[in-house]
Amino acid sequence: MGEPDGLRVALCNSLDLVSGGDAVPFDVVYAGQTCRAFAVRFEGTPYAYLNRCTHVAMEMDYQPNKFYDLSGQYLMCATHGAVYQPDTGRCAGGPCRGNLINVGVSEENGVVHWHTAYNLKPLEF
């Protein structure tokens, strides 16, 4: 997972993320625009991405905080069926136009944090 650069922002308790389960949503400012992001757990590790499909810049969840396909192995955009690998954000099939935009995360002492970057800030900034 590596330690991303930037400020760590507490996101949720570790127990809030279950492998293959619901995502935890959060708001960020990405490249000057307010966007939704989401964190999921896959095979025990947390990952986070902007909630923006690469096919058409729309939010991906088919119901609030539901991103996994029926197999629990892929993140799926509900609009046109693009699927992404949960651990890398890489396109795994369907009408993708690249990979999901990663948001760095870390987990320590029962808390998941997301990390700011030059183009990714909390809403308060």
Residue pairs with C-beta under 8 A, 6 or more apart in sequence:
1 45
1 105
1 106
3 106
4 104
4 105
4 106
4 115
4 117
5 104
5 115
5 117
6 104
6 115
6 116
6 117
6 120
7 115
7 116
7 122
8 106
8 113
8 114
8 115
9 113
9 114
9 115
9 116
9 122
10 111
10 112
10 113
11 24
11 26
11 39
11 48
11 105
11 111
11 112
11 113
11 114
12 24
12 39
12 111
12 112
13 110
13 111
13 112
14 46
14 107
14 110
14 111
14 112
15 110
16 24
16 112
17 23
17 24
17 39
17 40
17 41
17 46
17 112
18 41
19 41
19 42
19 43
19 44
19 72
20 41
20 42
20 68
20 72
20 73
21 40
21 41
21 68
22 65
22 66
23 38
23 39
23 40
23 61
23 65
23 66
23 67
24 38
24 39
24 40
24 65
24 112
25 36
25 37
25 38
25 51
25 64
25 65
26 36
26 37
26 38
26 39
26 114
27 34
27 35
27 36
27 37
27 123
28 34
28 35
28 36
28 37
28 50
28 103
28 114
28 120
28 121
28 122
28 123
29 35
29 120
29 121
29 122
29 123
29 125
30 37
30 50
30 101
30 119
30 120
31 119
34 123
35 50
35 51
35 52
36 50
36 51
36 59
37 48
37 49
37 50
37 51
37 103
37 114
38 48
38 49
38 51
38 61
38 65
38 67
39 46
39 47
39 48
39 103
39 105
39 112
39 114
40 46
40 47
40 48
40 67
40 68
40 75
40 86
41 47
42 86
42 87
43 87
45 87
45 107
46 105
46 107
46 112
47 86
47 87
47 89
47 102
47 105
48 102
48 103
48 104
48 105
48 114
49 75
49 84
49 89
49 100
49 101
49 102
49 103
50 100
50 101
50 103
51 59
51 60
51 61
52 58
52 59
52 60
52 100
52 101
53 59
53 60
53 77
53 79
53 80
53 82
53 96
54 82
54 91
54 96
54 97
54 98
54 99
54 100
55 77
55 79
55 80
55 82
55 94
55 95
55 96
55 97
56 79
56 80
58 77
58 79
60 67
60 75
60 76
60 77
60 78
60 79
61 67
61 78
62 76
62 78
67 75
67 76
68 74
68 75
68 76
68 86
69 75
69 76
69 83
73 86
74 83
74 84
74 85
74 86
74 92
74 93
75 83
75 84
75 85
75 86
75 89
75 100
76 82
76 83
76 84
76 94
77 83
77 84
77 94
80 94
80 95
81 94
81 95
82 91
82 93
82 94
82 95
82 96
83 91
83 92
83 93
83 94
83 96
84 90
84 91
84 92
84 96
84 99
84 100
85 92
88 99
89 99
89 100
89 101
89 102
90 99
90 100
91 98
91 99
103 114
103 115
103 120
104 114
104 115
104 117
105 112
105 113
105 114
105 115
106 112
106 113
106 115
107 113
116 122
116 125
